[in-house]
Amino acid sequence: MERFKITPTVEGEKVTFKNPSPEFYEAVGGEEGMRKLMYSFYDLIYESDIHNFFPQEREEFDKVKEKNTKFFIQRCGGPKVYEEESGGTDLNEYMIHVHDDFSITEKARIEWLGCMREALTNYDMDEDLKLDFWNYVEAFSKLTVNQFPEKRSNPYF
């Protein structure tokens, strides 16, 4: 049985999640460990089928990678290194709205999660703490999906 499961996003369904435990942040190695994990993740993204959501020029991509890593550092209990970006808004709420500018499908979400799963799997730390972080990103990622297949009133067309 796979530990890092991906459950489907259901349009209109209430999504509940809890932020990662600060124990995860400590176990991953603090700020430096979060950078190592997240840089690994974003390097996988750069080579993935959803790379087009990100700048294609490596220098610009690296800026996005660093900015997004700061989000995860702060969200996981580290220092408030993302405050300037979010302007004091709740980090989760802010991050949901950041994704409004992109057409994110369930397929893109699954690709994103696949990269995250690979990065987590390759990171050496306590499996239960990895699962705690995974449960956050897996549930939270559902809130970024904003494109759903059209529902047809007649199932035969």
Long-range contacts (C-beta under 8 A, 24 or more apart in sequence): 3-127, 3-131, 3-134, 4-117, 4-120, 4-121, 4-130, 4-131, 4-134, 4-138, 5-138, 6-110, 6-113, 6-114, 6-117, 6-138, 7-138, 8-106, 9-106, 9-109, 9-142, 9-145, 11-148, 13-142, 15-139, 15-140, 15-142, 15-143, 16-139, 17-135, 17-136, 17-139, 17-140, 18-135, 18-136, 19-75, 19-76, 19-92, 19-136, 20-75, 20-76, 20-77, 20-132, 20-133, 20-136, 21-77, 21-129, 21-132, 22-76, 22-77, 23-129, 23-132, 24-76, 24-77, 24-129, 24-130, 24-132, 24-133, 25-73, 25-76, 25-77, 25-78, 26-77, 27-125, 27-126, 27-129, 28-76, 28-123, 28-125, 28-129, 28-133, 29-125, 30-78, 31-73, 31-78, 31-79, 31-81, 34-69, 34-72, 34-73, 34-76, 34-78, 35-69, 35-73, 36-123, 37-119, 37-120, 37-123, 38-65, 38-68, 38-69, 38-72, 38-119, 39-65, 39-69, 40-119, 40-122, 40-123, 41-115, 41-116, 41-118, 41-119, 42-68, 42-69, 44-115, 44-118, 44-119, 45-112, 45-115, 48-111, 48-112, 48-114, 48-115, 49-111, 50-108, 50-111, 50-112, 53-102, 53-104, 53-108, 71-95, 75-136, 76-133, 92-140, 92-143, 95-140, 95-144, 96-143, 96-144, 99-144, 99-146, 100-146, 102-146, 103-146, 103-147, 104-144, 104-145, 104-146, 104-147, 105-145, 105-147, 105-148, 106-145, 106-148, 108-145, 109-141, 109-142, 109-144, 109-145, 112-141, 113-137, 113-138, 113-141
